[in-house]
C-alpha cells in the first residue's frame, strides 16, 4: 500500500515590526537592509500613528519638509496633487520645514491650500519656515509655533543672492563713489562685471512682487493695533536687514496676533515629533543608503529620496 504523502507547507512568517518612536528600532530597520518601499511603508504607519495620537484626524495633512532643495514648482505640484481632490471636505494642516525658495510657487501653495480647505488652513512650524516658506505661512488661518519655531524676512533670492541685499549693495557703492570720485571708474567696472543693468531692475521688481503676494495672502485678516495688510507685507519684506533674521513666536504674535499664532498645541507638538523623526531618518538614509530624504505631499506618497552628491 502506497504511503500517502503529506505536504506540509510552511506558514508565512509575519512581517517584522519596528517601534519607530525608539531610536534602536529605527537603526535596526536600516540594518535589516530593507528595500526603500518597505521602509516607506513603516514610515507611513508611524506617521499615521503620530497623527492619531495627537488627535489630528480632523485634518487633511500635507508635508513640506525639505532641507536640501529650495521651494520650486516641484513642491507646488506635489502639494496641489495632495489637496486637489479635497473639495473643501476637511481643513488642511501643513507641516513645514524649509529655508525658502521661489516666491511664485510659494504663493500658489498657500493660495491653493486656502482655497481648498473646508474652513481653515493651518500650519505647524516645528523649526523653520523661512523666506518663501514665511510667505506660505502668511496665508494660513493659524500658525502653530514653539520656542524653536522661526519665520523670517520674505527676501527673494536671485542667483543665490538676496534681492534686497543686492539693491542695498548698489546703494552702498553709489555712496562710496560720491565720497571717492577718483575711484568711480573702478566701482563702475566692478559693478558692471558682477551685475547687469537688466538685473538691477529685476531686483526691485521681484521685491515689489513679494510684497504684493504677501498683501494678497494677508487680506481679510484682522491684526493687532489696527495694522494693515500693506504695512505688514512691507514689514516682512523690507524691514529686516539680514536674510537669516529670526522672527520667533513672540514677535510673530506681536505682528500677526494671538488669534493667528498658536503655542502649546497638539498641532505643534505633533510637528515637533515629526521633525525629530524625519531628522533621524534623513541621517540614517545618508549613512545606510547614501541618500538624502525629503517629504513633500501626503502621508502615503510624500517620501522622496535623492542620491547624495559625491
Secondary structure, DSSP 8 states (H G I E B T S, - for coil): -------------------TTSHHHHHHHHHTT--HHHHHHHHHHHHHHHHHHTT-TTEEEEEEEESSS-B-HHHHHHHHHHHTT-TTSSEEEEEEEE--B-HHHHHHHHHHHHHHSSS-EEEEESSEE-THHHHHHHT-SEEEE-TT-EE-----EETTEEHHHHHHHHHHHHHHHHH-GGGHHHHHHHHHHH--HHHHHHHHHHHHHHHHHHHHHHTT---GGG--HHHHHHIIIII-S-TT--B-HHHHHHHH-TTTEEES-HHHHHHHHHHHHHHHHHHHIIIIISEEEEEEE-TTT-EEEEE---
